[in-house]
């Protein structure tokens, strides 16, 4: 297992660049830990990561 920490922007740029205009700079700067690294991700994985990251980010904002 090659764990890797990357910015969400890197995942989106590589696998789903059409989503960039819909994400805030703060969301794009989120650190994401990938269990098996960036190399094996598929576009559908990127969508799932983006959805989860947005939900977590919104939840954090509500708790503040």
mmCIF file of the N, C-alpha and C atoms, coordinates in Angstrom:
data_MODEL
# 
_entry.id   MODEL 
# 
loop_
_atom_site.group_PDB 
_atom_site.id 
_atom_site.type_symbol 
_atom_site.label_atom_id 
_atom_site.label_alt_id 
_atom_site.label_comp_id 
_atom_site.label_asym_id 
_atom_site.label_entity_id 
_atom_site.label_seq_id 
_atom_site.pdbx_PDB_ins_code 
_atom_site.Cartn_x 
_atom_site.Cartn_y 
_atom_site.Cartn_z 
_atom_site.occupancy 
_atom_site.B_iso_or_equiv 
_atom_site.pdbx_formal_charge 
_atom_site.auth_seq_id 
_atom_site.auth_comp_id 
_atom_site.auth_asym_id 
_atom_site.auth_atom_id 
_atom_site.pdbx_PDB_model_num 
ATOM 1   N N  . UNK A 1 1  ? 0.832   -1.183 0.000   1.00 0.00 ? 1  UNK A N  1 
ATOM 2   C CA . UNK A 1 1  ? 0.000   0.000  0.000   1.00 0.00 ? 1  UNK A CA 1 
ATOM 3   C C  . UNK A 1 1  ? 0.876   1.246  0.000   1.00 0.00 ? 1  UNK A C  1 
ATOM 4   N N  . UNK A 1 2  ? 0.629   2.153  -0.935  1.00 0.00 ? 2  UNK A N  1 
ATOM 5   C CA . UNK A 1 2  ? 1.360   3.413  -1.017  1.00 0.00 ? 2  UNK A CA 1 
ATOM 6   C C  . UNK A 1 2  ? 0.434   4.561  -0.673  1.00 0.00 ? 2  UNK A C  1 
ATOM 7   N N  . UNK A 1 3  ? 0.330   4.884  0.631   1.00 0.00 ? 3  UNK A N  1 
ATOM 8   C CA . UNK A 1 3  ? -0.510  6.015  1.022   1.00 0.00 ? 3  UNK A CA 1 
ATOM 9   C C  . UNK A 1 3  ? 0.120   7.295  0.500   1.00 0.00 ? 3  UNK A C  1 
ATOM 10  N N  . UNK A 1 4  ? -0.746  8.198  0.059   1.00 0.00 ? 4  UNK A N  1 
ATOM 11  C CA . UNK A 1 4  ? -0.278  9.449  -0.523  1.00 0.00 ? 4  UNK A CA 1 
ATOM 12  C C  . UNK A 1 4  ? -1.253  10.556 -0.120  1.00 0.00 ? 4  UNK A C  1 
ATOM 13  N N  . UNK A 1 5  ? -0.731  11.695 0.284   1.00 0.00 ? 5  UNK A N  1 
ATOM 14  C CA . UNK A 1 5  ? -1.562  12.852 0.598   1.00 0.00 ? 5  UNK A CA 1 
ATOM 15  C C  . UNK A 1 5  ? -1.440  13.850 -0.541  1.00 0.00 ? 5  UNK A C  1 
ATOM 16  N N  . UNK A 1 6  ? -2.587  14.224 -1.099  1.00 0.00 ? 6  UNK A N  1 
ATOM 17  C CA . UNK A 1 6  ? -2.613  15.182 -2.210  1.00 0.00 ? 6  UNK A CA 1 
ATOM 18  C C  . UNK A 1 6  ? -3.716  16.206 -1.967  1.00 0.00 ? 6  UNK A C  1 
ATOM 19  N N  . UNK A 1 7  ? -3.610  17.324 -2.619  1.00 0.00 ? 7  UNK A N  1 
ATOM 20  C CA . UNK A 1 7  ? -4.672  18.329 -2.580  1.00 0.00 ? 7  UNK A CA 1 
ATOM 21  C C  . UNK A 1 7  ? -5.815  17.843 -3.474  1.00 0.00 ? 7  UNK A C  1 
ATOM 22  N N  . UNK A 1 8  ? -7.022  18.195 -3.083  1.00 0.00 ? 8  UNK A N  1 
ATOM 23  C CA . UNK A 1 8  ? -8.185  17.836 -3.900  1.00 0.00 ? 8  UNK A CA 1 
ATOM 24  C C  . UNK A 1 8  ? -8.041  18.404 -5.309  1.00 0.00 ? 8  UNK A C  1 
ATOM 25  N N  . UNK A 1 9  ? -7.426  19.555 -5.427  1.00 0.00 ? 9  UNK A N  1 
ATOM 26  C CA . UNK A 1 9  ? -7.232  20.168 -6.751  1.00 0.00 ? 9  UNK A CA 1 
ATOM 27  C C  . UNK A 1 9  ? -6.449  19.254 -7.684  1.00 0.00 ? 9  UNK A C  1 
ATOM 28  N N  . UNK A 1 10 ? -5.489  18.547 -7.163  1.00 0.00 ? 10 UNK A N  1 
ATOM 29  C CA . UNK A 1 10 ? -4.676  17.648 -8.002  1.00 0.00 ? 10 UNK A CA 1 
ATOM 30  C C  . UNK A 1 10 ? -5.523  16.489 -8.535  1.00 0.00 ? 10 UNK A C  1 
ATOM 31  N N  . UNK A 1 11 ? -6.393  15.959 -7.679  1.00 0.00 ? 11 UNK A N  1 
ATOM 32  C CA . UNK A 1 11 ? -7.280  14.871 -8.096  1.00 0.00 ? 11 UNK A CA 1 
ATOM 33  C C  . UNK A 1 11 ? -8.235  15.364 -9.180  1.00 0.00 ? 11 UNK A C  1 
ATOM 34  N N  . UNK A 1 12 ? -8.816  16.531 -8.923  1.00 0.00 ? 12 UNK A N  1 
ATOM 35  C CA . UNK A 1 12 ? -9.800  17.080 -9.869  1.00 0.00 ? 12 UNK A CA 1 
ATOM 36  C C  . UNK A 1 12 ? -9.131  17.432 -11.195 1.00 0.00 ? 12 UNK A C  1 
ATOM 37  N N  . UNK A 1 13 ? -7.970  18.068 -11.148 1.00 0.00 ? 13 UNK A N  1 
ATOM 38  C CA . UNK A 1 13 ? -7.268  18.437 -12.379 1.00 0.00 ? 13 UNK A CA 1 
ATOM 39  C C  . UNK A 1 13 ? -6.959  17.208 -13.232 1.00 0.00 ? 13 UNK A C  1 
ATOM 40  N N  . UNK A 1 14 ? -6.610  16.127 -12.586 1.00 0.00 ? 14 UNK A N  1 
ATOM 41  C CA . UNK A 1 14 ? -6.221  14.920 -13.320 1.00 0.00 ? 14 UNK A CA 1 
ATOM 42  C C  . UNK A 1 14 ? -7.422  14.141 -13.860 1.00 0.00 ? 14 UNK A C  1 
ATOM 43  N N  . UNK A 1 15 ? -8.490  14.025 -13.047 1.00 0.00 ? 15 UNK A N  1 
ATOM 44  C CA . UNK A 1 15 ? -9.560  13.101 -13.397 1.00 0.00 ? 15 UNK A CA 1 
ATOM 45  C C  . UNK A 1 15 ? -10.908 13.738 -13.733 1.00 0.00 ? 15 UNK A C  1 
ATOM 46  N N  . UNK A 1 16 ? -11.130 14.959 -13.299 1.00 0.00 ? 16 UNK A N  1 
ATOM 47  C CA . UNK A 1 16 ? -12.430 15.587 -13.550 1.00 0.00 ? 16 UNK A CA 1 
ATOM 48  C C  . UNK A 1 16 ? -12.282 17.106 -13.645 1.00 0.00 ? 16 UNK A C  1 
ATOM 49  N N  . UNK A 1 17 ? -11.474 17.590 -14.598 1.00 0.00 ? 17 UNK A N  1 
ATOM 50  C CA . UNK A 1 17 ? -11.208 19.039 -14.668 1.00 0.00 ? 17 UNK A CA 1 
ATOM 51  C C  . UNK A 1 17 ? -12.461 19.882 -14.895 1.00 0.00 ? 17 UNK A C  1 
ATOM 52  N N  . UNK A 1 18 ? -13.526 19.286 -15.403 1.00 0.00 ? 18 UNK A N  1 
ATOM 53  C CA . UNK A 1 18 ? -14.762 20.027 -15.625 1.00 0.00 ? 18 UNK A CA 1 
ATOM 54  C C  . UNK A 1 18 ? -15.411 20.481 -14.312 1.00 0.00 ? 18 UNK A C  1 
ATOM 55  N N  . UNK A 1 19 ? -14.980 19.919 -13.180 1.00 0.00 ? 19 UNK A N  1 
ATOM 56  C CA . UNK A 1 19 ? -15.539 20.288 -11.876 1.00 0.00 ? 19 UNK A CA 1 
ATOM 57  C C  . UNK A 1 19 ? -14.867 21.506 -11.247 1.00 0.00 ? 19 UNK A C  1 
ATOM 58  N N  . UNK A 1 20 ? -13.724 21.888 -11.735 1.00 0.00 ? 20 UNK A N  1 
ATOM 59  C CA . UNK A 1 20 ? -12.952 22.974 -11.119 1.00 0.00 ? 20 UNK A CA 1 
ATOM 60  C C  . UNK A 1 20 ? -13.782 24.249 -10.924 1.00 0.00 ? 20 UNK A C  1 
ATOM 61  N N  . UNK A 1 21 ? -14.559 24.702 -11.909 1.00 0.00 ? 21 UNK A N  1 
ATOM 62  C CA . UNK A 1 21 ? -15.319 25.947 -11.710 1.00 0.00 ? 21 UNK A CA 1 
ATOM 63  C C  . UNK A 1 21 ? -16.369 25.862 -10.594 1.00 0.00 ? 21 UNK A C  1 
ATOM 64  N N  . UNK A 1 22 ? -16.747 24.661 -10.199 1.00 0.00 ? 22 UNK A N  1 
ATOM 65  C CA . UNK A 1 22 ? -17.798 24.487 -9.204  1.00 0.00 ? 22 UNK A CA 1 
ATOM 66  C C  . UNK A 1 22 ? -17.276 24.351 -7.772  1.00 0.00 ? 22 UNK A C  1 
ATOM 67  N N  . UNK A 1 23 ? -15.965 24.311 -7.619  1.00 0.00 ? 23 UNK A N  1 
ATOM 68  C CA . UNK A 1 23 ? -15.363 24.139 -6.300  1.00 0.00 ? 23 UNK A CA 1 
ATOM 69  C C  . UNK A 1 23 ? -14.720 25.439 -5.836  1.00 0.00 ? 23 UNK A C  1 
ATOM 70  N N  . UNK A 1 24 ? -14.821 25.688 -4.538  1.00 0.00 ? 24 UNK A N  1 
ATOM 71  C CA . UNK A 1 24 ? -14.185 26.879 -3.982  1.00 0.00 ? 24 UNK A CA 1 
ATOM 72  C C  . UNK A 1 24 ? -12.683 26.626 -3.829  1.00 0.00 ? 24 UNK A C  1 
ATOM 73  N N  . UNK A 1 25 ? -11.953 27.696 -3.664  1.00 0.00 ? 25 UNK A N  1 
ATOM 74  C CA . UNK A 1 25 ? -10.510 27.559 -3.468  1.00 0.00 ? 25 UNK A CA 1 
ATOM 75  C C  . UNK A 1 25 ? -10.217 26.780 -2.191  1.00 0.00 ? 25 UNK A C  1 
ATOM 76  N N  . UNK A 1 26 ? -11.035 27.007 -1.180  1.00 0.00 ? 26 UNK A N  1 
ATOM 77  C CA . UNK A 1 26 ? -10.840 26.280 0.084   1.00 0.00 ? 26 UNK A CA 1 
ATOM 78  C C  . UNK A 1 26 ? -11.048 24.779 -0.114  1.00 0.00 ? 26 UNK A C  1 
ATOM 79  N N  . UNK A 1 27 ? -12.063 24.408 -0.885  1.00 0.00 ? 27 UNK A N  1 
ATOM 80  C CA . UNK A 1 27 ? -12.302 22.989 -1.175  1.00 0.00 ? 27 UNK A CA 1 
ATOM 81  C C  . UNK A 1 27 ? -11.160 22.403 -1.988  1.00 0.00 ? 27 UNK A C  1 
ATOM 82  N N  . UNK A 1 28 ? -10.691 23.137 -2.972  1.00 0.00 ? 28 UNK A N  1 
ATOM 83  C CA . UNK A 1 28 ? -9.596  22.652 -3.804  1.00 0.00 ? 28 UNK A CA 1 
ATOM 84  C C  . UNK A 1 28 ? -8.310  22.460 -3.005  1.00 0.00 ? 28 UNK A C  1 
ATOM 85  N N  . UNK A 1 29 ? -8.158  23.194 -1.917  1.00 0.00 ? 29 UNK A N  1 
ATOM 86  C CA . UNK A 1 29 ? -6.948  23.094 -1.095  1.00 0.00 ? 29 UNK A CA 1 
ATOM 87  C C  . UNK A 1 29 ? -7.028  22.027 -0.013  1.00 0.00 ? 29 UNK A C  1 
ATOM 88  N N  . UNK A 1 30 ? -8.152  21.312 0.069   1.00 0.00 ? 30 UNK A N  1 
ATOM 89  C CA . UNK A 1 30 ? -8.278  20.260 1.076   1.00 0.00 ? 30 UNK A CA 1 
ATOM 90  C C  . UNK A 1 30 ? -7.261  19.157 0.829   1.00 0.00 ? 30 UNK A C  1 
ATOM 91  N N  . UNK A 1 31 ? -6.654  18.662 1.905   1.00 0.00 ? 31 UNK A N  1 
ATOM 92  C CA . UNK A 1 31 ? -5.741  17.529 1.804   1.00 0.00 ? 31 UNK A CA 1 
ATOM 93  C C  . UNK A 1 31 ? -6.553  16.242 1.828   1.00 0.00 ? 31 UNK A C  1 
ATOM 94  N N  . UNK A 1 32 ? -6.255  15.352 0.907   1.00 0.00 ? 32 UNK A N  1 
ATOM 95  C CA . UNK A 1 32 ? -6.926  14.070 0.791   1.00 0.00 ? 32 UNK A CA 1 
ATOM 96  C C  . UNK A 1 32 ? -5.863  12.977 0.920   1.00 0.00 ? 32 UNK A C  1 
ATOM 97  N N  . UNK A 1 33 ? -6.105  12.016 1.793   1.00 0.00 ? 33 UNK A N  1 
ATOM 98  C CA . UNK A 1 33 ? -5.186  10.887 1.947   1.00 0.00 ? 33 UNK A CA 1 
ATOM 99  C C  . UNK A 1 33 ? -5.732  9.734  1.105   1.00 0.00 ? 33 UNK A C  1 
ATOM 100 N N  . UNK A 1 34 ? -4.921  9.290  0.180   1.00 0.00 ? 34 UNK A N  1 
ATOM 101 C CA . UNK A 1 34 ? -5.297  8.187  -0.707  1.00 0.00 ? 34 UNK A CA 1 
ATOM 102 C C  . UNK A 1 34 ? -4.584  6.921  -0.249  1.00 0.00 ? 34 UNK A C  1 
ATOM 103 N N  . UNK A 1 35 ? -5.356  5.910  0.033   1.00 0.00 ? 35 UNK A N  1 
ATOM 104 C CA . UNK A 1 35 ? -4.794  4.667  0.559   1.00 0.00 ? 35 UNK A CA 1 
ATOM 105 C C  . UNK A 1 35 ? -3.813  4.026  -0.427  1.00 0.00 ? 35 UNK A C  1 
ATOM 106 N N  . UNK A 1 36 ? -4.161  4.009  -1.705  1.00 0.00 ? 36 UNK A N  1 
ATOM 107 C CA . UNK A 1 36 ? -3.313  3.342  -2.700  1.00 0.00 ? 36 UNK A CA 1 
ATOM 108 C C  . UNK A 1 36 ? -2.679  4.311  -3.685  1.00 0.00 ? 36 UNK A C  1 
ATOM 109 N N  . UNK A 1 37 ? -2.668  5.591  -3.367  1.00 0.00 ? 37 UNK A N  1 
ATOM 110 C CA . UNK A 1 37 ? -2.021  6.566  -4.217  1.00 0.00 ? 37 UNK A CA 1 
ATOM 111 C C  . UNK A 1 37 ? -2.887  7.062  -5.356  1.00 0.00 ? 37 UNK A C  1 
ATOM 112 N N  . UNK A 1 38 ? -2.438  8.117  -5.983  1.00 0.00 ? 38 UNK A N  1 
ATOM 113 C CA . UNK A 1 38 ? -3.168  8.786  -7.057  1.00 0.00 ? 38 UNK A CA 1 
ATOM 114 C C  . UNK A 1 38 ? -3.182  7.985  -8.355  1.00 0.00 ? 38 UNK A C  1 
ATOM 115 N N  . UNK A 1 39 ? -2.188  7.166  -8.553  1.00 0.00 ? 39 UNK A N  1 
ATOM 116 C CA . UNK A 1 39 ? -2.030  6.456  -9.819  1.00 0.00 ? 39 UNK A CA 1 
ATOM 117 C C  . UNK A 1 39 ? -3.153  5.506  -10.194 1.00 0.00 ? 39 UNK A C  1 
ATOM 118 N N  . UNK A 1 40 ? -3.865  4.966  -9.214  1.00 0.00 ? 40 UNK A N  1 
ATOM 119 C CA . UNK A 1 40 ? -4.888  3.968  -9.551  1.00 0.00 ? 40 UNK A CA 1 
ATOM 120 C C  . UNK A 1 40 ? -6.313  4.525  -9.536  1.00 0.00 ? 40 UNK A C  1 
ATOM 121 N N  . UNK A 1 41 ? -6.461  5.815  -9.266  1.00 0.00 ? 41 UNK A N  1 
ATOM 122 C CA . UNK A 1 41 ? -7.798  6.402  -9.224  1.00 0.00 ? 41 UNK A CA 1 
ATOM 123 C C  . UNK A 1 41 ? -8.445  6.431  -10.603 1.00 0.00 ? 41 UNK A C  1 
ATOM 124 N N  . UNK A 1 42 ? -9.744  6.242  -10.617 1.00 0.00 ? 42 UNK A N  1 
ATOM 125 C CA . UNK A 1 42 ? -10.561 6.335  -11.824 1.00 0.00 ? 42 UNK A CA 1 
ATOM 126 C C  . UNK A 1 42 ? -11.432 7.586  -11.711 1.00 0.00 ? 42 UNK A C  1 
ATOM 127 N N  . UNK A 1 43 ? -11.984 8.088  -12.819 1.00 0.00 ? 43 UNK A N  1 
ATOM 128 C CA . UNK A 1 43 ? -12.848 9.274  -12.747 1.00 0.00 ? 43 UNK A CA 1 
ATOM 129 C C  . UNK A 1 43 ? -14.009 9.143  -11.765 1.00 0.00 ? 43 UNK A C  1 
ATOM 130 N N  . UNK A 1 44 ? -14.603 7.969  -11.669 1.00 0.00 ? 44 UNK A N  1 
ATOM 131 C CA . UNK A 1 44 ? -15.708 7.807  -10.718 1.00 0.00 ? 44 UNK A CA 1 
ATOM 132 C C  . UNK A 1 44 ? -15.219 7.898  -9.268  1.00 0.00 ? 44 UNK A C  1 
ATOM 133 N N  . UNK A 1 45 ? -13.969 7.504  -9.032  1.00 0.00 ? 45 UNK A N  1 
ATOM 134 C CA . UNK A 1 45 ? -13.378 7.662  -7.701  1.00 0.00 ? 45 UNK A CA 1 
ATOM 135 C C  . UNK A 1 45 ? -13.240 9.153  -7.369  1.00 0.00 ? 45 UNK A C  1 
ATOM 136 N N  . UNK A 1 46 ? -12.825 9.931  -8.362  1.00 0.00 ? 46 UNK A N  1 
ATOM 137 C CA . UNK A 1 46 ? -12.665 11.371 -8.162  1.00 0.00 ? 46 UNK A CA 1 
ATOM 138 C C  . UNK A 1 46 ? -14.004 12.003 -7.798  1.00 0.00 ? 46 UNK A C  1 
ATOM 139 N N  . UNK A 1 47 ? -15.066 11.598 -8.470  1.00 0.00 ? 47 UNK A N  1 
ATOM 140 C CA . UNK A 1 47 ? -16.399 12.135 -8.177  1.00 0.00 ? 47 UNK A CA 1 
ATOM 141 C C  . UNK A 1 47 ? -16.797 11.816 -6.740  1.00 0.00 ? 47 UNK A C  1 
ATOM 142 N N  . UNK A 1 48 ? -16.542 10.606 -6.303  1.00 0.00 ? 48 UNK A N  1 
ATOM 143 C CA . UNK A 1 48 ? -16.881 10.201 -4.936  1.00 0.00 ? 48 UNK A CA 1 
ATOM 144 C C  . UNK A 1 48 ? -16.075 11.005 -3.911  1.00 0.00 ? 48 UNK A C  1 
ATOM 145 N N  . UNK A 1 49 ? -14.804 11.204 -4.184  1.00 0.00 ? 49 UNK A N  1 
ATOM 146 C CA . UNK A 1 49 ? -13.949 11.973 -3.280  1.00 0.00 ? 49 UNK A CA 1 
ATOM 147 C C  . UNK A 1 49 ? -14.419 13.424 -3.210  1.00 0.00 ? 49 UNK A C  1 
ATOM 148 N N  . UNK A 1 50 ? -14.762 14.008 -4.350  1.00 0.00 ? 50 UNK A N  1 
ATOM 149 C CA . UNK A 1 50 ? -15.246 15.390 -4.383  1.00 0.00 ? 50 UNK A CA 1 
ATOM 150 C C  . UNK A 1 50 ? -16.543 15.512 -3.590  1.00 0.00 ? 50 UNK A C  1 
ATOM 151 N N  . UNK A 1 51 ? -17.474 14.600 -3.823  1.00 0.00 ? 51 UNK A N  1 
ATOM 152 C CA . UNK A 1 51 ? -18.751 14.650 -3.110  1.00 0.00 ? 51 UNK A CA 1 
ATOM 153 C C  . UNK A 1 51 ? -18.543 14.553 -1.603  1.00 0.00 ? 51 UNK A C  1 
ATOM 154 N N  . UNK A 1 52 ? -17.733 13.621 -1.187  1.00 0.00 ? 52 UNK A N  1 
ATOM 155 C CA . UNK A 1 52 ? -17.478 13.441 0.247   1.00 0.00 ? 52 UNK A CA 1 
ATOM 156 C C  . UNK A 1 52 ? -16.773 14.664 0.832   1.00 0.00 ? 52 UNK A C  1 
ATOM 157 N N  . UNK A 1 53 ? -15.807 15.206 0.115   1.00 0.00 ? 53 UNK A N  1 
ATOM 158 C CA . UNK A 1 53 ? -15.057 16.363 0.597   1.00 0.00 ? 53 UNK A CA 1 
ATOM 159 C C  . UNK A 1 53 ? -15.964 17.578 0.758   1.00 0.00 ? 53 UNK A C  1 
ATOM 160 N N  . UNK A 1 54 ? -16.853 17.793 -0.183  1.00 0.00 ? 54 UNK A N  1 
ATOM 161 C CA . UNK A 1 54 ? -17.782 18.922 -0.100  1.00 0.00 ? 54 UNK A CA 1 
ATOM 162 C C  . UNK A 1 54 ? -18.703 18.751 1.102   1.00 0.00 ? 54 UNK A C  1 
ATOM 163 N N  . UNK A 1 55 ? -19.223 17.556 1.292   1.00 0.00 ? 55 UNK A N  1 
ATOM 164 C CA . UNK A 1 55 ? -20.101 17.298 2.445   1.00 0.00 ? 55 UNK A CA 1 
ATOM 165 C C  . UNK A 1 55 ? -19.373 17.548 3.759   1.00 0.00 ? 55 UNK A C  1 
ATOM 166 N N  . UNK A 1 56 ? -18.149 17.062 3.869   1.00 0.00 ? 56 UNK A N  1 
ATOM 167 C CA . UNK A 1 56 ? -17.363 17.263 5.091   1.00 0.00 ? 56 UNK A CA 1 
ATOM 168 C C  . UNK A 1 56 ? -17.069 18.738 5.307   1.00 0.00 ? 56 UNK A C  1 
ATOM 169 N N  . UNK A 1 57 ? -16.717 19.437 4.240   1.00 0.00 ? 57 UNK A N  1 
ATOM 170 C CA . UNK A 1 57 ? -16.407 20.857 4.325   1.00 0.00 ? 57 UNK A CA 1 
ATOM 171 C C  . UNK A 1 57 ? -17.642 21.638 4.780   1.00 0.00 ? 57 UNK A C  1 
ATOM 172 N N  . UNK A 1 58 ? -18.793 21.339 4.226   1.00 0.00 ? 58 UNK A N  1 
ATOM 173 C CA . UNK A 1 58 ? -20.037 22.018 4.607   1.00 0.00 ? 58 UNK A CA 1 
ATOM 174 C C  . UNK A 1 58 ? -20.391 21.713 6.067   1.00 0.00 ? 58 UNK A C  1 
ATOM 175 N N  . UNK A 1 59 ? -20.192 20.498 6.485   1.00 0.00 ? 59 UNK A N  1 
ATOM 176 C CA . UNK A 1 59 ? -20.484 20.118 7.869   1.00 0.00 ? 59 UNK A CA 1 
ATOM 177 C C  . UNK A 1 59 ? -19.575 20.897 8.828   1.00 0.00 ? 59 UNK A C  1 
ATOM 178 N N  . UNK A 1 60 ? -18.302 21.006 8.491   1.00 0.00 ? 60 UNK A N  1 
ATOM 179 C CA . UNK A 1 60 ? -17.362 21.759 9.326   1.00 0.00 ? 60 UNK A CA 1 
ATOM 180 C C  . UNK A 1 60 ? -17.775 23.219 9.426   1.00 0.00 ? 60 UNK A C  1 
ATOM 181 N N  . UNK A 1 61 ? -18.228 23.785 8.317   1.00 0.00 ? 61 UNK A N  1 
ATOM 182 C CA . UNK A 1 61 ? -18.651 25.185 8.306   1.00 0.00 ? 61 UNK A CA 1 
ATOM 183 C C  . UNK A 1 61 ? -19.876 25.396 9.196   1.00 0.00 ? 61 UNK A C  1 
ATOM 184 N N  . UNK A 1 62 ? -20.782 24.436 9.215   1.00 0.00 ? 62 UNK A N  1 
ATOM 185 C CA . UNK A 1 62 ? -21.975 24.537 10.048  1.00 0.00 ? 62 UNK A CA 1 
ATOM 186 C C  . UNK A 1 62 ? -21.644 24.424 11.531  1.00 0.00 ? 62 UNK A C  1 
ATOM 187 N N  . UNK A 1 63 ? -20.627 23.668 11.862  1.00 0.00 ? 63 UNK A N  1 
ATOM 188 C CA . UNK A 1 63 ? -20.246 23.453 13.258  1.00 0.00 ? 63 UNK A CA 1 
ATOM 189 C C  . UNK A 1 63 ? -19.488 24.632 13.843  1.00 0.00 ? 63 UNK A C  1 
ATOM 190 N N  . UNK A 1 64 ? -18.983 25.517 13.008  1.00 0.00 ? 64 UNK A N  1 
ATOM 191 C CA . UNK A 1 64 ? -18.191 26.649 13.504  1.00 0.00 ? 64 UNK A CA 1 
ATOM 192 C C  . UNK A 1 64 ? -19.060 27.731 14.061  1.00 0.00 ? 64 UNK A C  1 
# 
